[in-house]
Amino acid sequence: MKAPSKQPRAPSQSDFPLSSEIDRAFKTALDRRIFSGASLLLGTSEKILHQECWGLTKSDGIPIDTGTRFDLASLTKPLVTTILCMQAINAGQLRLDDCLASFFPAGFTPPDKRSITVRQLLNHCSGLPAYLPFYRKLIEVPDSERRAQVLQWILQTELHSPPGERSIYSDLGFLALGMILEAVLDGRLDRLSHRLIFAPLAIDELEFICLNPSSDPTVAPNILHKLESSIAATEWCRWRQRLLQGEVHDENAYCLDGVAPHAGLFGTARGVYSLLSCLWRAYLRKSREVLLPSDLLETFWARQNLAEGSSWALGFDTPNKEGSSAGRYFSCNTVGHLGFTGTSFWMDLEQEIVIVLLTNRVYPTRDNDKIKGFRPLIHDLAMKAFYEFSKE
């Protein structure tokens, strides 16, 4: 199916029906235990068109509703770390082509990593590996020393390839970038994201769940544990020996008090949409600059082509032509991201449609990859519904 060439009119939330086929697909997914619960939101840059929820927070939990928070996992990368990076650049505190050697004392950064740039970290072509289980040793390090210890381990890690040569989606690269931002912006990510992003936009449905507030006297007591039942459960963690509900799924992030550059953000579909729509309106020059100027967003949302075959923009992904989780109908002018726990968003800047899909596909185990087939199916069905309605 080819996307229509003309811009569809934007329907209101009340008159935009999701097809019965979509409802059946979600109910089938629940029967197949792809997840225990899900929240789907469609919107334009101006408003939510439709939001619907299915399932329970866990097998014996409460029904998912629009206020249910999900562990957003790697959506933390674009929604917090990348936005803070853009803000630092906009304020003149950072440049895309600053290299690691410019942030750390001489001798601290090994020669093979000194030329790695902020741009390469954002574009996942720094040469750093995708992942290492730092948590196994990090849990034994005193809380106050863990962030510095992780950075030291990253800088000691052997590169998979020279910087800029290959695209390797890397948690390690974003961990390093986050440590740089915390130093440049003088604060921990949870405080920075609240002060610089969420509070200015009056978004109260996105936040980190700090697992050890006492480690930092400036962090308010963690009220979210009182809301544990309204948070979608994730995995029965073999390492922690408990079901995770209201604490971050990612083990490395857990050891950083739940506040990390690559994972740790919790939120609702509406919260994700609210942040994306603010950025989107700035990109379209439809509103006054709140967080970022349109030209900087244009730079970050453009596919960079730094490494051959890479689909990455800066901190955001773009759909592959074949086999994308976004399905078949998003245009090439689309940005988005996936989260390991079963979360995602795709925002088509040309057709003016965003789809936020939040699930807990790692409940009760991460050994469940059925979401890979479900994501493109749902995106295709939702886009078809959008096209059909736009013709009326």
N, C-alpha and C positions, 0 to 999 in steps of 0.2 A: 504493500500500500504506500503510495506516495503522499507526503504531507501536502495539504492545500497551499497554493501559492499566496492567496490573500490572507490577511490577518483576520482570525476569527474574532467576532465580537465577544466581549467579556461578560458571561452570564453572571447573575447574582447567585449567592450561595443557596438561596431558597428555591431557585428554579433550575438548578443543575443536578439532574439525577445520575447517580452511578448505575451502570447496567446491572441487571440481575446476574449476568455472567461473572461480573467482578465479585459479587456477593457469594456466588457458588464457589468461585476459585478460593476465596478466603476460608470458607467453611470446609472445603476439601483439604486445604492446607492444615487446618486444625485437626481434621480426622487423621491426616498422615503424620501429625506431630512434627511438622516443620517448625512450629513455634507454639507457645501456649497462648499468645496474644499479639495483636497488631493494631497499629493506628495508621491510617492513610489520609493524607491531606493533599488536595489540589488547589492551586491558587495562581493568581496573576501578580504582577508587581503591586497592584492596588488593593486586592482583597482576596480572602479565602473564598473559593468556589464551592468546595464540598469537603467535609471531613467525616470519617466514619471509623468505628472501632469494632474489633472482634475479639472474642476469647477472654481469657482470664490472666491475671498477673502470674499465676502458677497453677498447678493442677487443682489445688484446694484453695485458690486465692479468690479475689474479688474481680468482677468484670472490668475489663479495660474500658476507660472512658477518655474524654479529651484532656483530662487533667492527669492522666497516668504518666509518670516519668519513666523513661528508658535510659539504660546505660548507653550513651551515644558512641562510646569507644573512639574510633579514629575520626569521627566527625569533629572531635576536639581539635584536630590539626587545622582544618580550614576555618572553623567557627571561633577559635580563640587564638591559637598560635600565629596563624597567617594574618589575621586581622590586626593583632598587636604588632606584627612585623610591618605591615603597611602603615600603621600609625607612627611607628618609630621612624620609618623612611620619610613620611610626610612631615614629621617634625624636625628632620635633618639630623636625627640621632643615629642613623644607620643608612647604609647604601647597599644596593643589591650586589654590587661587585666587591664589597669588603670581604677580605679573606680571614680565615681563622687566625692567622698569625697576627692580625691587627687587634685581636681581642684578648690575647693571653700573653703572659711574660715570655721573653725569649727563652728558649729551651724547653718550655712546657708543651709546645705543639711539635710533634715529630715532623721531620722534613717532608714526608709523603703526604701530610695533611695540611701543611701551611698554606697551600694555594687554594684549598677548598673555599668556595665563596658562598655567601648567603643565598644567591640565586641558585646555585647547585644543590644546596640543602633543600630549598623549597621545591625544586624540580626533580628531586630524587635521583640525581645523577652525580652525587658526591663520591661514589665508589664505596661508601660504607655499607656493611651488610644490612640485611633486612631486619634481623632480630637476634638478640642473644639473651639467654635467661639470667640476667644479672641478679634477679631476686634471690636466687639460691644462696649467694654469698652476701648480698646487700642486706638481707634481713638481720645479719649478725653485726652490721655496722651501726654505731649510734645514730639516732635520727638526725641530729644536727649536722652530721658529716656525710649523709647519703648522697645529696645532690652533687657535691664536689667529687665524691668517689665515683659516681656514675660517669661524670664528665671525664675523669682521668682514665677510666676503663675504656670509654669510647675512643679517646685519643690514642690509646695503646692498641686498639684493635686493628688487625691487618685489613687493608682495603681489598675488596674483591676485584677492583679495576682502577686505573688512574682516574682522577676527577674529570668529569665531563664526558667520559668515553661510553659508559653504559647506563641504562636506566634500571635502577634497582629500588623498588619501593622500600623505604627504610625508616623504621621507628628510631633507629640510632641517630639518623640525620636530624630528625625533629627533636629528639632529646637534646642534642647539641645546640640546635637553634634556640630551643626554649631556655636553656641555661644562659645563652648570650642575651636574650631578651630580658630575662630577669635581672641581669647585671646592668644592661643599658637603661632599662626603665625603672630600676631600683624597686623591686618588689616581687613577691611570689605570684604565680600565674592566677591563682584564685582571686587575690586582691586586685591585681591589675585588670583582670577581665571584668570584675564587678565595677571598678572605678572608671575604666576607660571605654567599656562596651555596653554592659547590661544596664547600668544605672542611667547613663545619658539617654538611652533608648527606652527606658522604663520597661525593660523585659525582666519579668520575675519568674519565668518558667525555664530558665537555663542557669545552671550553677554547678560548681564542683561540690562534691560531698567530701569535706575534709574528714579524714578518718582519725586524726589525732589533733584536735584543736588545741590541746594543752601544750603542744610543741611550739606554738606560736601565740603569744598572748594577745596579738591584734586580731586573731580570728574569733568570730563570735561562736558561741556554743552551737553544736551541730543540731539544728532543729529538725533536719530531714529524717533522722531516725524515728521521730514521732510519726512520720508519714510513711514508714517502711511498707505498710500494706498497700499503699498506692503506687509503689515502684515495681515495675516488672522484674521478676526474678531472673537471674541468669544461670550460672552453672553450679552444679554440685562440685566444689573445688576439691580435688584430691589433696592438693598441697595444704590448703587451709582447713580441710576436713569439715566443711559446712556448705550449706546452700547459700549463695550470694544474693542478697536482696537489700539494696541500700548501701552497698560498698562496691567499689570498682572491680570489674572482672579481670582486667589486665594485671598480672602479678607484679611487673616492674612498676607500674603506676601505684599499686597498692603499697609497695615499699617506700614510695615517695609521699606518703600520707594521703594518697588518692588524688594528688594534684600534680599532673604531669603534662608535658607539651604534646604528647601523642595520644593520651587517653585520660579519662577522669571526668569529663563533662556529662552531666545528666540533664535530661529535659524532655519536654513534650513536643509533639509534632507542631503545635501552634507556636511554641517558643522558637523552634528552628525556623519556621516560616517567617516569624516576626523579624528575626535578624536578617535573613536573606532578603526579605522584601525591602528593608531599609537600605541595604547595600545596592539592591537592584534599582531602586528609584534614584539613588545617587548616580549610578552608572548611566541611567537613561536621562539624566539631567531633569528629572521631574520634581525634585525637591531641593531645598537648600542643603548644602553640605553639612551633614551631622557628624559623621565619623571620618569620611574619606572623600577626596575629589574623584571625579569621574575618570580623569586620565590615568590615575594610578590604578583604579579598578580595571580599566581597559588593559593595562600592562599585565596585571596579575591574572586576568581571565583569558589571556591569549595563549594558545598552545605554543610552547617555546622552541620545540624542535632542536634542543641542545644535544640530545643523544638520539641516534638513529632508531626509528620505530617507537619513540616515546609518545604517549598520549598526554603527558602532563603539562599543565600550565604552571602557575606558581602557587603551590599549596592547594590547588584545586585540580581535579582530573577533568578530562574531556572524554566523550564516548569513542571507543574504537569503532571502525566501520563494520567489523564483523564480530559477533559474539559478545556485544556489550551488555552489561547488566541493565543498561538503560532501555534495552529493546531496540526496535527498528525505526522508530518514528521521531526521535529527537533529532534536531538539526545538528550540523557540525558546529554551530555557534552555541554550544551547551557546556555548562560547567557543573560539576558535582563531586560526590565523594561517597565511599562506602565505609561502614563500620563493621568490625569483626563480629560484634554481637548480633548483627542482622539489621542494621540501620543504614539509611541512605537518603540522599536527596539528589535530584537532577533538575537543573534550572535552564530552560531553553530561552536564551536571550533574544532569539529571532522570532519564535512563535509565541513568546510571552506566556509561558506556562511553567510552573514548578510543581514537582511531585515529591513529597516527603513520605517515606515509608519507614516506619519504625516497628521492629519486631524483636523478640528475644529468642532467636533461633539457636542460641547456645544452651537453652534450658531443655533438659537438665544436663546436657553434655555438649561440648564443642565438636564431638565426633558426629556431626550432622551437617552435611553440606547440601541438603535438599533446597535451601534458599537459592542456590545458583540457578536452578531452573525456574523458580517461582518469581524472582525479581523481574526478569525481562517479560514474562507472561503478564504480570500485573501492570507493568508500565505500558505494554502494548494495548491492553484492554482499556486502561485509563485514557490513553491518548486517543484511541478510537472513539470513546465516549465524548471526549472534548471536541473532536472534529465533527462528530454527528450533531452535537448540540449547536456548534457554530454555524451549521448550515441552515438552521431553522430561522 
